[in-house]
């Protein structure tokens, strides 16, 4: 209950900040902007759609009363993600510290009988017992995602890292499937709970995107999840004639934008924040 209250307060703070930024850009651009607090039912033609860091708090984007040029879209996106992304990072740190405090307080309440001996128990072989790797924390992924980076290599590394820390049974590259399977939703469904990786969204045909759109509308626990790469920013993809806009809208509900090399996200442990947003966490 306390953690739920803390989450609601955090969401309220971030929403207030988003409204202040919206008012700032309305004054600067001299036009009306609508702050989207629910996922849009159709692709944003005029406006800016935010990535997972911001949309995870229920702030999906801005709809403009008239078209915005690319420079303005970039400025809005950078400002929102810079400020709200930093707030998101601080809020997550706050939640982590809160959970650590709870665990620490619980450990102080445990009776002395629960204290384990310092020496490791010996197995029948006489060698020290080693905890099985199956106890490593894993995530149950629930959302497909669009991963954007200028580096195709970093896109692949991020997708593979997300898969490695998930409970999905296999990581399969989309183009390794035969053409008939790629054009049949039933055959794709039969692949089950795997991660299906597409290095570049522009490398799949409009017909294939339509089939994948239908796949994305199915319940996620028994079907493949899509991890799709993009070297172009989301606003540019929306204007590409080779993109199926409804498919892009569904896919970009979870939008991971890699503005730095993959190694930085890995080394600083930031991948866990992406996993928490994409998944239902399990021990």
Secondary structure, 3 states (H helix, E strand, C coil): CHHHHHHHHHHHHHHHHHHHHHHHHHHHHCCCEEEECCCCCCCCCCEEECCHHHHCCCCCEEEECCCCCHHHHHHHHHHHHHHHHHHHHHHHHHHHHHHHHHHHHHHHHCCHHHCCCCCCCECCCCCECCCCHHHCCEEEECCCEEEECCCHHHHHHHHHHHHHCECCCCEEEHHHCCHHHHCCHHHHHCCCCCEEEECCHHHCCHHHHHHHHHHHCCCHHHCCEEEEEECCCHHHHHCCCCCCHHHHHHHCCCEEECCCCHHHHHHCCCHHHHHHHHEEEEC
